[in-house]
Amino acid sequence: MTDTFSRAVAASIVLAATSYAPAWGQVVAQEAGVAVYQADAFAEFLPRNALDMVRRLPGFSLNGGDDVRGLSGAAGNVLINGRRPPRGSGSLDARIRAIRAEDVIRLELIDAGARDVEMQGYPLLLDIVTAQTGATRVDGRIEIEPREDGGEEYQGELTASITGGQFELETRIDLYDETTTDFGSVRASTADEPDARVSSDELEGQTRRDWLALARYHMNPRNDFEFSLSTERRDNTTTPVLDTQATGGTIEAGASESIARFGSARWRHDFSDTVELIGLVTRREGEAVASDSFLSSGVTSESASTRETSETAARADVRWRPSSTLTLETGVTWATNMLEGRSSAYIDGVEQAVDGDDAQVEETRSALLASATWIPSPRISTTIGTRFEQFSLESSNQGGASLSLTDIAPRADINWSLSERWTLRWSSERNVGQLNLDQFLASTDLNNSLNTAGASTLEPQRDWMHTLTLERRSGERDLLRLEAGTQEIENPISSILDGDGNVRPANVGPENIQWIMAEFEFELDRFGLPGLSIEGSAERQWSDRLDQLQGFARTTSGHRDYNIKLGLRQEWAEGRYMASIEVEDRAPANHYWLTQVRKEDNGLSVRFDGEWRHAPEWRSGLFMRWNGDRRDTIQVFDGVREPGVGPVLVNTIDRSEGTFSSLWSEWEVRRAAFFRLSLRSGRARSGNSRVDSPAGAFLDEIRSQSDNVPSLNVRLRFQR
């Protein structure tokens, strides 16, 4: 990290922290703990849809939620007119993108406890408030991108909805097809193949087919029903361009198919104005098939796997508001998750016998939830709750294994509005994570012929997380957020050598992570710099744990000491011209893997975005991205790392890539129909792999080079 860049970020944070003057156009707070952004606050950015607005919202990042089978935290951090979108098909981005900008009334950022809404563990929720008028709408997007090397990309998305009245219907179809050439690049060496290596050119194909159907029935003011069905399908192929292996080259091929079906039903019933019942049932089924082959130094390796999964979850919550300052909630959840999988592998024609290559595992969880939200004054809100959870697991690995646990997961949040602009948040929570059942199925890494057995039993990861946040919002754009936090993970999951000499996932010793972070966005008009704004973030992190393979103290894998971003945005001529630049600097990261320790050192990255608004219905722009050179220094071990055993070679890989640029122009060819043309340069790439002995003696070296691949992107978006 350069000293100049560090000083610039520090000065920017101080400038934001010491600026107390009110901004022009400031949004006056409507209620404690709720920041309201009217739609016209985003007019300068010419948004086409709600997603364009959300991306400009200071200090907020979309979170679509995780796949936790109906238990706490399953939903995302966005509401649409006070309700969470149903889970199932497609991304949260796509659902928000389908909302037209002219239909958005305002965006509301809601602190925990500020309103009678289920936060599900998030410190902030975004509610997108839209016009509640009956309408029939069709929204769509068609995108085509031919590339100079023969590759191509096709995308299509169509959403139809009927809103208003007792019945609301919505259907959505999302299609994606892409064919690209992945040009060969340098790759890491192994103990079995100590020479410098480079992969061969590959032709990659990706296909996505998603659909969603949603129905809502508003029976009466006290009863709502919601049903959804969806399907997600993925197909991927990798085919080598060359049939022969070049010197120092590897050839890979593979194919995978997956399909997932999802259904849900939700019922809301108000017993009275103060008592509400919400019930939810979900069901998901999935199938996946994959096969891969790898040719290196005349040795061919192959692997294949099949997976069948299912999950069923149910949840019921009762919420009681005995007064305007107190909300009580209790509920029960139940979920069962199953995986049946088979895997096989052949190394140079020899079948690999690995425990867990025919695995059946079933997980069942049930929980009792209780929480209370108290607002003792307009400036203070508190939420205290807990979850009593029962967990059981049955696995077929190692002749059959079972596990049963009981956990208690308390949580406490306090939000204190120190003034109209300043808010202090404190949160402490014990988390009980979700298992990835794929860890119970055996696998083989064809690159280094390493077999990993399926886990026999695993406990869910448990951790305590504490955060303290001080936030200041003012005006339409100004934000300063300071945060300090710690995470104490009791039993992280990692691969180890078991007593039989097998590599197998297991719970290991504790690890700790601490961080401090500052984030800001600030308009400089009040300092005589009209149209100029500055934004950025700086994070410092510490971590420690005991290496599960070699027993030494280290940081967590992937840990970075710091991450810094700084951006400037300038507008001229009342927003007709705009230019912005963002610079990011990340500290090196160490990755501790089974057979190697890798140090990743990235340089600065720079993004530039310029825009010219010729007329209200026509705008053009230029986007550029440049990444600094990257160096990976890899200590390669002979097999799985063991105590007292050092590496057998050191592989240094240097990568660099040219600047990517995109020149585009977009027209509103008719009302709410936008046509865009983009000329994209692609990026030239080069790499160098050098292999040395641990003592520094040169052993081998190889280089790779690929030219940029220009493309033309054509996009049509319409809303009717």
C-alpha positions in Angstrom: 0.0 0.0 0.0 1.5 3.3 -1.0 1.9 6.1 1.6 0.2 8.6 -0.7 -2.9 6.5 -1.1 -3.1 5.8 2.6 -2.9 9.5 3.4 -5.6 10.3 0.8 -8.0 7.8 2.4 -7.3 9.0 5.9 -7.8 12.6 5.0 -11.1 11.8 3.3 -12.4 10.0 6.4 -11.5 13.0 8.6 -13.1 15.4 6.1 -16.4 13.4 6.2 -16.3 13.0 10.0 -15.8 16.8 10.6 -18.5 18.0 8.1 -21.6 18.9 10.1 -23.1 21.5 7.8 -26.5 20.4 6.4 -26.6 19.5 2.8 -28.9 21.1 0.3 -31.9 18.9 -0.5 -31.5 17.0 2.8 -34.2 14.4 3.5 -35.8 15.1 6.8 -36.2 12.0 9.0 -39.8 10.8 9.1 -39.4 8.6 12.2 -36.6 7.5 14.4 -34.4 4.7 12.9 -35.8 5.1 9.4 -33.8 7.0 6.7 -36.1 7.9 3.8 -34.8 8.6 0.2 -37.4 10.0 -2.1 -37.3 8.9 -5.7 -36.3 12.3 -7.0 -33.1 12.1 -4.9 -31.8 9.7 -7.7 -32.9 11.7 -10.7 -29.3 12.9 -11.4 -28.3 9.3 -12.1 -31.1 8.8 -14.7 -32.3 5.5 -13.3 -34.1 3.1 -15.6 -35.4 0.8 -12.8 -35.4 0.3 -9.0 -32.0 -1.6 -9.1 -30.3 1.5 -10.5 -31.5 3.4 -7.5 -30.6 0.8 -4.9 -27.0 0.6 -6.3 -26.7 4.4 -5.6 -28.0 4.1 -2.1 -25.1 5.0 0.3 -24.0 2.4 2.7 -26.3 -0.4 1.6 -25.4 -3.7 -0.1 -28.0 -6.2 -1.4 -28.1 -9.6 0.3 -30.3 -12.2 -1.3 -30.2 -14.4 1.8 -28.6 -17.8 2.3 -30.1 -21.3 1.7 -30.8 -22.4 5.2 -33.9 -24.5 4.8 -36.5 -22.3 6.4 -34.5 -21.4 9.6 -33.4 -18.0 10.7 -31.7 -15.8 8.2 -33.2 -17.5 5.1 -34.6 -14.4 3.6 -32.7 -11.4 2.2 -32.4 -7.8 3.4 -34.9 -6.2 1.0 -38.7 -5.7 1.3 -41.0 -4.6 -1.5 -43.9 -2.7 -0.1 -43.2 -4.2 3.3 -43.0 -7.9 2.1 -40.0 -10.0 1.3 -39.9 -11.4 -2.3 -40.3 -15.2 -2.4 -37.2 -17.3 -2.5 -36.8 -19.8 -5.4 -35.8 -18.8 -8.9 -33.4 -16.2 -10.0 -31.6 -13.4 -8.2 -32.8 -10.6 -6.0 -31.2 -8.2 -8.5 -33.5 -9.5 -11.3 -36.6 -9.0 -9.2 -35.7 -5.4 -8.2 -34.6 -4.6 -11.8 -38.2 -5.5 -13.0 -39.6 -2.5 -11.0 -39.7 0.6 -13.2 -38.1 3.8 -11.9 -41.3 5.8 -12.3 -43.2 3.3 -10.1 -40.8 3.9 -7.1 -42.1 6.4 -4.6 -39.2 6.1 -2.1 -36.6 3.9 -0.5 -36.5 3.4 3.2 -33.6 2.1 5.3 -35.0 0.6 8.5 -32.8 0.0 11.6 -33.5 -3.0 13.8 -36.3 -2.3 16.2 -37.4 0.9 14.4 -40.5 -0.8 13.0 -42.6 -3.9 13.6 -40.8 -5.9 11.0 -38.8 -9.2 11.1 -35.2 -8.2 10.6 -33.9 -11.9 10.5 -30.5 -10.8 11.9 -29.8 -7.9 9.5 -28.8 -4.5 11.1 -30.6 -2.7 8.2 -33.5 -3.5 5.9 -34.4 -1.8 2.7 -38.1 -1.3 1.9 -38.8 -0.3 -1.8 -42.1 1.5 -1.7 -43.9 1.5 -5.0 -47.2 2.9 -6.4 -50.0 0.5 -5.3 -52.1 0.7 -8.4 -53.6 -2.2 -10.4 -51.8 -2.8 -13.6 -50.8 -5.5 -16.1 -47.1 -5.2 -17.0 -44.5 -6.9 -19.2 -40.8 -6.3 -18.6 -38.0 -7.9 -20.7 -34.4 -7.9 -21.7 -32.7 -9.3 -24.8 -28.9 -9.3 -25.0 -26.6 -10.6 -27.8 -22.8 -10.4 -27.8 -20.8 -12.0 -30.7 -17.0 -12.1 -30.1 -14.1 -11.9 -32.5 -12.9 -15.5 -31.7 -16.3 -17.0 -32.6 -17.6 -17.0 -29.0 -21.1 -15.6 -28.3 -23.5 -14.8 -25.6 -27.3 -14.7 -25.6 -29.5 -13.6 -22.7 -33.2 -13.2 -22.4 -35.5 -12.3 -19.5 -39.3 -11.8 -19.5 -41.5 -10.9 -16.6 -45.3 -10.5 -16.7 -47.4 -9.4 -13.7 -50.9 -8.5 -12.8 -51.2 -6.4 -9.6 -54.1 -4.8 -7.8 -57.3 -6.3 -6.4 -57.6 -9.5 -4.5 -55.4 -11.6 -6.9 -51.8 -10.8 -8.0 -50.0 -13.0 -10.5 -46.4 -12.9 -11.7 -44.4 -15.1 -14.1 -40.8 -14.8 -15.0 -38.5 -16.6 -17.5 -34.7 -16.2 -17.5 -32.5 -17.7 -20.3 -28.8 -17.6 -20.8 -26.4 -19.2 -23.3 -22.7 -18.4 -23.6 -19.8 -19.9 -25.5 -16.3 -18.6 -24.8 -12.7 -19.6 -25.5 -10.6 -19.9 -22.3 -7.1 -19.3 -23.5 -4.4 -21.4 -21.9 -2.6 -19.8 -18.9 0.1 -20.8 -16.5 -0.9 -23.1 -13.6 0.6 -24.3 -10.4 3.1 -27.2 -10.4 2.7 -30.2 -8.1 5.2 -32.6 -6.4 4.3 -35.3 -8.9 4.8 -32.9 -11.8 7.4 -30.4 -10.7 7.9 -28.9 -14.2 6.3 -25.5 -14.9 2.9 -26.1 -16.5 0.4 -24.3 -18.7 -3.2 -25.2 -19.6 -4.4 -25.7 -23.1 -7.0 -23.6 -24.8 -10.6 -24.7 -23.9 -14.0 -24.0 -25.3 -16.5 -23.4 -22.5 -20.3 -23.5 -22.8 -22.8 -22.3 -20.2 -26.6 -22.6 -20.3 -29.2 -21.4 -17.8 -32.9 -21.9 -17.9 -35.0 -20.5 -15.0 -38.7 -19.9 -14.6 -40.9 -18.7 -11.7 -44.7 -18.5 -11.1 -46.1 -16.6 -8.2 -49.7 -16.0 -7.0 -51.0 -13.9 -4.1 -54.5 -13.9 -2.8 -55.7 -11.2 -0.5 -58.8 -12.8 0.9 -59.6 -10.0 3.3 -57.7 -7.4 5.4 -56.8 -10.2 7.9 -55.7 -13.0 5.5 -53.1 -13.2 2.8 -51.9 -16.3 0.9 -48.9 -16.6 -1.4 -47.8 -19.5 -3.5 -44.7 -19.9 -5.7 -43.2 -22.6 -8.0 -39.9 -22.3 -9.8 -37.2 -24.3 -11.6 -33.5 -23.7 -12.1 -31.5 -25.6 -14.7 -27.7 -25.3 -15.4 -25.6 -27.0 -18.1 -21.8 -26.4 -18.4 -19.3 -28.0 -20.7 -15.5 -27.7 -21.2 -13.9 -29.0 -24.4 -10.2 -28.8 -25.3 -9.5 -26.8 -28.4 -6.4 -29.0 -29.2 -6.5 -32.8 -29.2 -2.7 -33.0 -28.6 -0.8 -32.0 -25.5 1.8 -29.2 -25.9 5.1 -29.3 -24.0 4.4 -28.4 -20.4 0.7 -28.3 -21.1 -2.4 -29.9 -19.6 -5.7 -30.8 -21.2 -9.0 -30.7 -19.4 -12.6 -31.6 -20.3 -15.8 -31.7 -18.3 -19.5 -31.5 -18.3 -22.1 -30.9 -15.6 -25.9 -30.7 -15.5 -28.2 -29.7 -12.6 -31.8 -29.0 -12.0 -33.6 -27.7 -8.9 -37.3 -27.4 -8.3 -38.6 -25.1 -5.6 -42.1 -24.6 -4.2 -43.4 -22.5 -1.2 -46.7 -21.5 0.4 -47.1 -18.7 2.9 -50.1 -17.6 5.0 -50.6 -14.5 7.1 -53.5 -14.2 9.4 -54.3 -11.3 11.8 -56.2 -12.5 14.8 -56.6 -8.9 15.9 -54.9 -5.5 15.3 -52.1 -6.6 17.7 -51.7 -10.4 17.1 -50.4 -11.8 13.8 -49.7 -15.4 12.6 -47.4 -16.2 9.7 -46.9 -19.7 8.4 -44.4 -20.9 5.7 -43.8 -24.2 4.1 -41.1 -24.8 1.5 -39.9 -27.8 -0.6 -36.9 -28.1 -2.8 -35.6 -31.0 -4.9 -32.4 -31.2 -6.9 -30.4 -33.4 -9.2 -26.8 -32.9 -10.4 -24.4 -34.9 -12.7 -20.8 -34.0 -13.3 -17.8 -35.6 -15.1 -14.2 -34.4 -15.7 -11.0 -35.6 -17.3 -7.5 -34.3 -16.9 -4.4 -35.2 -19.1 -0.9 -34.2 -17.9 2.5 -35.7 -18.6 0.9 -38.6 -20.4 -1.3 -39.6 -17.4 -5.1 -39.4 -17.9 -7.3 -39.0 -14.8 -11.1 -39.1 -14.8 -13.9 -38.4 -12.2 -17.7 -38.5 -12.1 -20.4 -37.8 -9.6 -24.2 -37.8 -9.2 -26.2 -36.1 -6.5 -29.8 -36.1 -5.5 -30.9 -33.7 -2.8 -34.2 -32.7 -1.1 -35.1 -30.3 1.6 -38.4 -29.6 3.3 -39.0 -26.8 5.8 -41.9 -25.4 7.8 -42.1 -22.3 10.0 -44.8 -20.7 12.1 -44.5 -17.3 13.9 -46.8 -15.5 16.2 -46.3 -11.8 16.8 -48.0 -9.8 19.5 -47.9 -6.0 19.9 -49.3 -5.3 23.4 -48.3 -1.7 23.1 -46.8 0.7 20.6 -43.4 0.3 22.3 -43.3 -3.5 22.8 -43.5 -6.4 20.3 -43.2 -10.0 21.3 -42.6 -12.9 18.9 -42.4 -16.6 19.2 -42.2 -19.4 16.7 -41.2 -22.9 15.8 -39.3 -24.2 12.8 -38.6 -27.6 11.4 -36.4 -28.7 8.5 -35.0 -31.9 7.0 -32.3 -32.1 4.4 -31.1 -35.2 2.5 -28.3 -36.0 0.1 -27.7 -39.2 -1.8 -24.5 -39.1 -3.9 -22.1 -41.3 -5.7 -18.6 -40.5 -7.0 -15.8 -42.3 -8.8 -12.3 -41.6 -10.0 -9.6 -43.2 -12.1 -5.9 -42.2 -12.0 -4.0 -43.5 -14.9 -6.7 -46.3 -15.3 -6.6 -47.3 -11.6 -9.9 -47.0 -9.7 -9.7 -45.0 -6.5 -11.4 -46.5 -3.5 -12.4 -43.7 -1.1 -14.8 -43.9 1.9 -17.9 -41.8 1.1 -18.0 -42.6 -2.7 -21.5 -43.9 -2.1 -23.0 -41.6 0.6 -26.4 -41.1 2.1 -26.8 -38.4 4.7 -29.9 -36.9 6.3 -30.0 -33.8 8.6 -33.0 -32.8 10.7 -33.3 -29.5 12.6 -36.0 -28.1 14.8 -36.1 -24.9 16.8 -38.1 -22.8 19.2 -37.8 -19.0 18.7 -38.6 -16.2 21.0 -37.8 -12.5 20.9 -38.9 -9.1 22.3 -38.4 -5.7 20.8 -38.8 -2.7 23.2 -38.7 0.9 22.3 -38.4 2.8 25.6 -38.0 6.2 23.9 -38.2 7.5 20.3 -34.4 7.4 20.1 -33.7 3.9 21.6 -34.8 0.4 20.5 -33.7 -2.9 21.8 -34.2 -6.5 20.6 -33.4 -9.5 22.7 -34.1 -13.1 21.5 -32.9 -16.6 21.5 -33.3 -19.8 19.6 -33.3 -23.3 21.1 -32.3 -25.7 18.4 -32.2 -29.5 18.1 -29.9 -31.0 15.5 -29.6 -34.6 14.4 -27.5 -36.2 11.6 -27.4 -39.7 10.1 -24.5 -40.6 7.7 -23.6 -43.8 5.9 -19.9 -43.1 5.9 -17.4 -45.2 7.9 -20.0 -47.9 8.4 -22.6 -45.5 9.6 -22.5 -42.7 12.0 -25.0 -40.5 13.9 -24.9 -37.3 15.9 -27.4 -35.4 18.0 -26.9 -31.9 19.5 -28.8 -29.2 21.3 -27.8 -25.5 20.9 -28.9 -22.2 22.4 -28.3 -19.2 20.2 -29.1 -15.8 21.9 -29.0 -12.5 20.2 -29.2 -8.8 21.5 -29.4 -5.6 19.5 -29.5 -2.0 20.6 -30.1 1.0 18.3 -29.6 4.5 19.8 -30.3 7.6 17.7 -27.8 10.0 19.4 -29.2 12.9 17.3 -31.0 13.5 14.0 -28.0 12.3 12.0 -25.9 10.0 14.3 -26.9 6.4 15.2 -25.1 4.0 17.4 -25.7 0.2 17.0 -24.5 -2.7 19.1 -25.1 -6.3 18.3 -24.1 -9.6 19.9 -25.2 -12.9 18.5 -24.4 -16.6 18.7 -24.7 -18.2 15.3 -25.2 -21.9 14.6 -24.3 -22.4 10.9 -25.6 -24.8 8.2 -23.8 -27.8 7.0 -22.8 -28.2 3.3 -23.9 -31.9 2.7 -21.6 -32.1 -0.3 -18.8 -32.5 2.3 -20.1 -36.0 3.0 -19.4 -37.2 -0.6 -15.9 -38.3 -1.5 -14.0 -36.3 -4.2 -10.8 -36.5 -6.1 -8.6 -33.5 -7.2 -7.4 -34.5 -10.6 -4.8 -31.8 -10.7 -2.7 -33.5 -8.0 -4.4 -36.9 -7.7 -5.5 -36.2 -4.1 -8.5 -38.1 -2.7 -10.7 -36.6 0.0 -13.0 -39.0 1.8 -16.5 -38.0 2.8 -17.1 -36.7 6.3 -18.4 -39.2 8.8 -20.1 -36.7 11.0 -19.8 -32.9 11.2 -21.2 -30.5 13.7 -22.6 -27.1 12.5 -20.1 -24.3 12.8 -20.8 -22.2 15.9 -19.5 -18.7 16.6 -20.1 -15.5 18.6 -20.2 -12.3 16.7 -20.1 -8.8 18.3 -20.2 -5.5 16.4 -20.3 -1.9 17.3 -21.3 0.6 14.6 -21.5 4.4 14.6 -23.2 5.9 11.6 -24.0 9.4 10.4 -26.4 10.1 7.5 -27.3 13.5 6.2 -28.6 15.0 3.0 -29.3 12.8 0.1 -25.9 11.2 -0.3 -23.7 11.9 2.8 -22.7 8.9 4.9 -20.0 8.1 7.5 -20.0 4.6 9.1 -17.4 3.4 11.6 -17.5 -0.2 12.7 -15.5 -2.5 15.0 -16.3 -6.2 15.4 -15.0 -9.6 16.4 -16.0 -13.1 15.5 -15.0 -16.1 17.6 -15.5 -19.4 15.7 -15.5 -22.4 18.0 -15.3 -25.3 15.6 -14.6 -24.3 12.0 -14.7 -27.1 9.4 -11.5 -28.0 7.5 -9.9 -31.0 5.9 -7.5 -33.1 8.1 -5.6 -36.4 8.1 -7.6 -38.8 10.2 -6.3 -41.8 12.1 -6.5 -44.0 9.1 -4.4 -41.7 6.9 -7.4 -40.4 5.0 -8.0 -36.7 4.1 -11.5 -35.9 5.5 -13.5 -32.8 6.4 -13.8 -32.4 10.2 -14.4 -29.8 12.9 -11.1 -28.4 14.1 -9.9 -25.9 16.7 -11.1 -22.3 17.2 -10.3 -19.3 15.1 -10.7 -15.6 15.9 -11.3 -12.6 13.6 -11.3 -8.9 14.5 -11.8 -5.9 12.3 -12.2 -2.2 12.3 -13.8 -0.4 9.3 -14.6 3.0 8.0 -16.9 3.8 5.1 -18.0 7.2 3.8 -19.7 9.0 0.9 -19.7 12.8 0.9 -20.8 15.6 -1.4 -18.3 18.5 -1.6 -20.7 21.2 -2.9 -20.6 23.1 0.5 -16.8 23.5 0.0 -17.2 25.3 -3.3 -16.8 22.2 -5.4 -20.1 21.8 -7.1 -20.9 18.4 -8.6 -17.9 16.7 -6.9 -18.4 13.8 -4.5 -16.0 11.4 -2.7 -16.5 8.0 -1.4 -14.4 5.2 0.0 -13.8 2.6 2.7 -10.9 1.3 4.7 -10.8 -2.0 6.7 -8.1 -3.4 8.9 -8.4 -7.0 10.0 -6.6 -9.4 12.4 -7.1 -13.2 12.7 -5.5 -16.2 14.3 -5.9 -19.9 14.5 -3.8 -23.1 14.8 -2.9 -24.8 11.5 -4.8 -28.1 11.5 -2.2 -30.0 9.5 1.2 -28.7 10.7 0.4 -27.3 14.1 1.8 -23.8 13.8 -0.1 -20.5 14.7 -1.2 -18.6 11.6 -3.9 -16.3 10.3 -7.1 -17.6 8.7 -6.8 -18.8 5.1 -7.4 -15.9 2.7 -6.8 -13.3 5.5 -5.8 -9.8 4.3 -4.5 -7.2 6.7 -6.2 -4.3 5.0 -8.5 -3.4 2.1 -8.9 0.2 0.9 -11.1 1.9 -1.7 -11.2 5.5 -2.7 -13.5 7.0 -5.4 -14.2 10.4 -6.9 -17.2 11.5 -9.0 -17.6 14.7 -10.8 -20.6 16.1 -12.7 -20.7 19.2 -14.9 -23.4 21.1 -16.7 -26.3 20.1 -14.4 -25.4 16.4 -14.8 -25.0 16.3 -18.5 -21.4 15.1 -18.2 -20.1 12.7 -15.5 -16.8 11.1 -14.7 -15.8 8.8 -11.8 -12.7 7.0 -10.8 -12.2 4.3 -8.1 -8.9 2.9 -6.8 -8.6 -0.2 -4.7 -5.6 -1.6 -2.8 -5.7 -5.0 -1.1 -3.0 -6.5 1.2 -1.4 -9.8 0.2 -3.3 -12.9 1.3 -2.0 -16.3 2.5 -4.0 -19.4 1.6 -3.3 -22.6 3.5 -4.3 -25.6 1.4 -3.8 -29.4 1.8 -0.7 -29.7 -0.4 0.5 -26.1 -0.7 0.8 -22.7 1.0 0.1 -19.9 -1.4 0.8 -16.2 -1.0 -1.3 -14.0 -3.3 -0.1 -10.5 -3.9 -2.3 -8.2 -5.9 -1.4 -4.7 -7.1 -3.7 -1.7 -7.3 -6.9 -1.9 -9.4 -8.4 1.2 -11.1 -11.9 1.7 -12.6 -13.0 4.7 -14.7 -16.5 5.5 -15.7 -17.5 8.4 -17.9 -20.9 9.4 -19.3 -22.3 12.0 -21.7 -26.0 12.7 -21.6 -26.7 14.1 -25.1 -30.5 14.3 -24.4 -33.0 12.9 -21.9 -33.5 9.9 -24.2 -29.8 9.4 -25.3 -26.6 8.9 -23.4 -23.2 7.5 -24.1 -20.3 6.4 -22.0 -16.9 4.9 -21.5 -15.9 2.3 -18.9 -12.3 1.1 -18.3 -10.8 -1.3 -15.8 -7.2 -2.0 -15.1 -5.8 -4.5 -12.6 -2.2 -4.5 -11.4 0.1 -7.4 -11.8 -0.5 -10.4 -9.6 2.2 -12.6 -8.1 1.5 -16.0 -6.4 4.3 -17.6 -4.5 3.5 -21.2 -3.8 5.2 -23.6 -1.5 4.5 -27.1 -2.9 4.6 -30.1 -0.5 5.0 -33.8 -1.4 1.4 -34.9 -0.5 -0.6 -33.5 2.4 1.3 -31.1 4.6 2.6 -32.7 7.8 4.3 -31.4 11.0 8.1 -30.9 10.5 8.0 -31.5 6.8 8.9 -28.6 4.5 8.1 -27.9 0.8 9.8 -29.7 -2.0 9.7 -26.8 -4.5 8.7 -23.2 -4.8 6.5 -22.1 -7.7 6.3 -18.4 -8.5 3.5 -17.4 -10.9 3.3 -13.9 -12.3 0.2 -12.8 -14.2 -0.7 -9.5 -15.9 -3.6 -8.4 -18.0 -4.3 -5.4 -20.2 -6.9 -2.7 -19.8 -10.5 -3.7 -20.5 -12.6 -0.9 -22.0 -16.2 -0.6 -23.1 -17.6 2.2 -25.3 -21.4 2.3 -25.2 -24.4 4.3 -26.3 -28.0 3.9 -25.2 -31.2 5.3 -26.7 -34.8 5.3 -25.5 -36.3 4.3 -28.8 -39.8 4.6 -27.5 -41.3 5.1 -24.0 -39.6 2.7 -21.5 -37.8 0.8 -24.3 -34.0 1.2 -24.3 -31.6 0.1 -27.0 -27.9 -0.1 -26.2 -24.7 -0.8 -28.2 -21.4 -1.6 -26.5 -18.0 -2.1 -28.1 -15.8 -4.1 -25.7 -12.1 -4.5 -26.1 -11.5 -7.7 -24.1 -8.2 -8.1 -22.2 -4.8 -9.4 -23.3 -3.3 -11.7 -20.7 0.2 -13.0 -20.0 1.8 -15.2 -17.4 5.1 -16.7 -16.3 5.6 -19.7 -14.1 9.0 -20.3 -12.5 9.9 -23.4 -10.4 12.8 -23.3 -7.9 14.1 -25.6 -5.2 13.4 -24.5 -1.6 17.1 -23.4 -1.5 16.5 -21.1 -4.5 18.0 -23.2 -7.3 16.3 -22.7 -10.7 14.5 -25.8 -12.0 12.1 -24.8 -14.8 10.2 -21.9 -16.4 7.3 -21.5 -18.9 5.4 -18.5 -20.3 1.9 -18.0 -21.7 0.3 -15.2 -23.8 -3.2 -14.5 -25.1 -4.5 -11.6 -27.1 -7.6 -9.5 -26.3 -10.9 -10.6 -27.9 -13.1 -7.7 -28.9 -16.9 -8.1 -28.9 -20.1 -6.2 -29.8 -22.9 -6.2 -27.2 -26.4 -5.4 -28.3 -29.1 -5.0 -25.6 -32.8 -4.2 -25.7 -34.7 -3.6 -22.5 -38.4 -2.8 -22.4 -41.1 -2.2 -19.8 -44.8 -2.0 -20.6 
